[in-house]
Amino acid sequence: MRSVKISRIHCALPHDAVSDAELAGTLGVAESSVSEISQGRLRFHSPDGEGPSNLALRPALDLLAERGIRALDLDMIVFATNTPDLCFPGSACLLNGLLECAPVAS
């Protein structure tokens, strides 16, 4: 069996960008107040039920395909995020399930 080290840092965002106007409406404040604080930065919203592990699935599948590796051949998943799906189990465990890996260290 060949040994391959895969390392990559990837950022995935939800598809739905939230405008200053939308956020202002939700908060019940003037759009100019939100624009002043946000300074034009975008924010994104995931629908209910879509967490970091769901966002990580597509890049993970792309990386495995790029390297010609099956998810079943993974030995470990390291998943770092400031916003985990849940406190326990970690997002790496949830991604493991979405990838349909054999149990791996995470």
N, C-alpha and C positions, 0 to 999 in steps of 0.2 A: 504494500500500500504506500502510495506516495504521501509525503508530508508537505503541506502548503500552508504558509502563513498568510492570512488575509488581514490587512489592517486598512481601515478607511474611516475617515470622519465624514459624516454626511448630515446635512440638515434638510428636513422635509417639513413643509408647511401645509396646512389645510388649503383647500382651493378657494374658500370664501373670504375675500378681503372685506373688512368692515370700514366704511368711510367715516369721516368725522361727523358728517350729517346724521348717519345712522346711529352712531354712538351717542351723539347729543340728544337725539330723539328718545333713545332708550333711557338715558339718564335724566331727561327733562331739563336740560340746560341749553344755553345758546351754542350754536356750532362754533362761533368764534372762540368760546372758552375752551372747547376741546382742541381746536386747531392750535391755539396758543400753547397748550400743554404738550400736544403730540408733535408739534413742529414738523408736520408733514409725514411722520413715520407711519407706515402701514401696520395694521394689526389684523390678525386672522382668527377665524372662528371655526371650530370643528363642530359638526352636528353631534347631538347626543349619541353616545355609544362609539364614537370614533376618538380613540386616544393615541398616545405616542406609539404604541406597538402597531396599531393599524397604519399610522403614517410611515413607520419604518419598514413595513412589509414590502412595498414596491422597490425601494432602493436595495433592500436585502436580496430580493429575487433577481434584480438586475445584476448585482455584483456576483451572485452565484453563477448566473448564466454567462457573464463575462469571463469568469475564471474556469468555467466548465466543471463546476462542483455541484453535487447534489446536496440538498439540505440534510439528507440522512448521513452524510459524511462529516458533518460538523462535530467538533469535539467541545467547543465552548462558544458562548455568545456573551459579549460584553456590551452592555447597553447603558449609556449615561444620559440622563435627562434631568432637568430641574423640575419637570412636571410629569411624574410617573402616572401610569394608568391608575394604580392602586398603591398603597403602602406595602402590601404583601399580597400575592407574590409580586416580585419585581417585573418591570417591563420586559426584561430579557426572557423570563419564563413565558410570558404571554406571547412574545414574538416566536419563541420556540414552538409553541402550539400552533400559531398561524402558519409557520413554515412547514409544519408537520414533520419536525425533526424527531429522531430518537431522543430520549432524555440525554441532555448534555449539561455540562457545568455552566452555570450562569450566575 
